[in-house]
Amino acid sequence: MTIFKSNIYKKIEEVVIDKNVGAGIAKLVEGENLSMHIAMVSSKLKPHYHKERDEIYFIIRGKGIIKINEEEIEVKEGDAILIPKGSIHSIRPINKDIEFIFISAPPFNPEKDRYMID
């Protein structure tokens, strides 16, 4: 078995915001069935959904509003949110950037399973 290790504090320094999506993402670890990434949103992660994967967001810095389908909830450091596959979701920070770790099962692959909503 191979052990994968990554440091979130070093990885967050690598994050570059993609203006087309509204977020910056860096991979932490990836296995056959899931992956873990760190993300930063400075204005708004644009609405999108995934047909094939569930996600769990764990907020590590900042506050924001997550919208899942038509429901909005406020989140802060320490909160965890499940986003089931097929759910249209977005997140926007309150005041400053919001940073979160997300776990994706199966592994995150935006080229194959991220559908943006206009």
C-alpha angles and dihedrals in degrees: 000000000000118000117218120204131181136166117230093204092056093042094052087061088060094054115115119186113242104212091202090063101024096234144076120225135190125185116240102179137340134198134177094273105027146012137208124214138172118229137189125199119192102173113359137327101230119242113272142142141211123225096197110032145057121216135203118202119202112191112222102169136017135002131273150155118259117199117200111183102314098336123095126196133177116238133191140178111313097025122126123201129190115217109192120213113271093031116127105228143173137167132209127187125239111227100330138023118300120219125196142166116231130197117205126195114221097026120281114266111162094184091060104030116025117097114188121213116218 
